[in-house]
Amino acid sequence: MAEIVNCCGVSRLRAHRLGRGWTLRQAVGELIRLCETRGLARPNVDQDQLGAWETGRTPRAGTIDLLCRLYETDAQGLGLTGDYRSTSSPATATSAPTQGPGGLVRLRPVTAPAVVDPFDELIDSYRRKVEETLASATTGATQLEILDEQIMDLRQAYVSSPPTEMLAQLVWLIEELRLLAAARQPAVVQSRLSEMIAVLATLVGDTLMKLGRLDQARLWFGTARSAADDSGSGDLRARVRIQAAMLPYYYGPPERAVSLTREARLLNRGRATSTGAFAAAAEARARARQGDTEGARTAIAQARDLFDRCPPSAAEDAWAFPRRRLLLYLSGAHTALGEVQEARQVQEEALSLYRDRSGIDPALLALEQAMCLAREHNVTEACELAAHTVLALPEIHRTEILGARAREVINILPTRVRTSRAVRDLGEVLALPTGRR
């Protein structure tokens, strides 16, 4: 739990829930099931109430006892006050301790729990909700700044961290934002929270896509688009659509990728921004994959023009669009068009801009180099380069998206040579375990 607290900046109580992979709804269900199983008085608790306890409000002593039972720890372990008491029945009167998991001592209660008036609890529950709603509209500039810093840290770590590690961190922070956005907030704060959710949801969708969990990725990209639209930011709406287009670009249908990137380009309205250049470059490679040669070449020219005219950026994170990423997209376009000479030029320039040649982008560029070799019918050299590229990455970075691109090397080759030794060797490499979890 300490790792979750330190990494995500959440309370100990929330860390215990996240460590079990429970949503607020699931945790409430588990608490109710615990009370029913052990014959304990059921607390008047819902998702909002549990969320409030996780973000600073203090539950009653009897509820603390139940939370200790649920998470199998003591009150200190939950960041609360009180004792962890366990009993075989609510009426048992004894002070003898029992041994719990991990050597934890559980004290038995001396008396049975008092009977609570349900109507009293209901009145208190409504009062607490009103207080929480009034108090919740206090998300200020400092808290938003802290959240921005956390998101920036994740954006920077995303470039080189294993997808499975990033997924947990992204989802935990989204849960924090969701709780804030669910409360009453001023319009400007609500818009800012929607922007943050859109960015994180996009990165979650991208992570799931890399891992080959396509249905989940599609849903998260949809969530990101909804959040971006809710934010009212035209630039963000365009950026999220560009990122979402990667899913149909790699896995089909290409028509969907073209539609999303064209929509992003229209939202940008021809402005010389990094998002405008990004949209044009993404549309270029989507049209090339679709077989629209003229449309792809027009988009390539537009991407280069917009990028040359937009303000330079030194950002080094997953949301940035530096020159090397522009060249990665242009490599995809030229490779799909079969323009081997142009593809090699941008591939070499792009790889020279990566100080560290490890990571998914340099690997994708190397696989496109292999595709160019395949188009020139250099079967052995193409397959060896593709195999080496995959094997050079640690297993946890060998995600499904790399396998999909490496298989394209084989698909480009004439059918008559696909039974050769080099192709079989590449097939064996692609059958190795990946970093999917």
Number of C-alpha atoms within 10 A of each C-alpha: 18 14 10 19 15 12 12 17 16 19 19 22 25 24 22 22 18 20 13 11 13 15 13 19 12 13 21 20 15 15 19 20 15 17 16 12 9 13 14 18 17 15 17 13 15 15 14 17 18 18 17 17 16 20 15 12 14 14 17 11 14 15 17 22 20 23 22 23 20 19 18 19 21 22 21 14 16 21 15 20 16 16 21 22 21 22 20 9 12 17 14 13 13 12 13 10 15 14 11 12 9 8 8 14 16 23 17 21 20 15 12 13 12 8 7 11 8 11 9 9 14 12 10 13 16 11 12 15 14 12 11 17 15 13 13 17 16 15 18 11 10 9 11 15 11 11 17 15 12 16 19 15 12 20 21 16 15 20 17 16 14 20 25 18 12 19 18 17 16 24 16 21 20 21 15 18 17 14 14 19 20 12 18 17 20 12 10 10 20 20 20 18 24 24 22 23 28 29 22 24 26 28 29 25 27 24 22 27 26 26 23 23 16 17 11 14 24 19 13 23 26 19 17 30 24 16 24 28 19 17 23 14 15 14 16 23 24 27 27 27 26 28 23 27 27 20 25 18 21 18 15 15 14 21 15 18 29 24 17 24 30 24 17 29 25 15 20 23 10 15 15 17 18 26 27 27 28 28 31 34 33 34 32 32 33 35 29 27 25 21 14 14 18 12 16 27 19 14 26 24 14 19 26 18 14 22 23 15 13 15 10 13 11 9 11 13 17 15 17 16 19 18 18 19 17 22 23 24 24 30 28 25 28 28 25 23 21 16 14 19 12 15 24 18 13 21 26 15 14 21 19 13 15 14 7 10 12 15 17 20 18 21 23 22 24 21 27 29 24 27 31 24 21 22 19 14 15 14 23 17 14 27 28 15 21 29 22 15 21 26 14 12 15 14 15 17 23 27 27 20 19 25 21 15 19 29 19 16 25 23 13 16 21 12 9 7 13 16 9 11 13 18 22 14 15 23 18 11 17 21 10 12 12 19 17 17 11
